[in-house]
């Protein structure tokens, strides 16, 4: 991860509710376990807009 900032990550996590946190963890797991990471990241970026 480029420019990984643990305090920023912890701040983001503390603001999420359980449902959002579980969804985020599931998406991260999917990305890490996928051979097509770039495509998944592009899809997530489009959904975030």
Secondary structure as the mmCIF struct_conf table of DSSP 4:
data_model
#
loop_
_struct_conf.conf_type_id
_struct_conf.id
_struct_conf.beg_label_comp_id
_struct_conf.beg_label_asym_id
_struct_conf.beg_label_seq_id
_struct_conf.end_label_comp_id
_struct_conf.end_label_asym_id
_struct_conf.end_label_seq_id
TURN_TY1_P TURN_TY1_P1 UNK A 2 UNK A 3
HELX_RH_AL_P HELX_RH_AL_P1 UNK A 6 UNK A 15
BEND BEND1 UNK A 16 UNK A 16
HELX_RH_AL_P HELX_RH_AL_P2 UNK A 18 UNK A 33
BEND BEND2 UNK A 35 UNK A 35
HELX_RH_AL_P HELX_RH_AL_P3 UNK A 37 UNK A 48
#
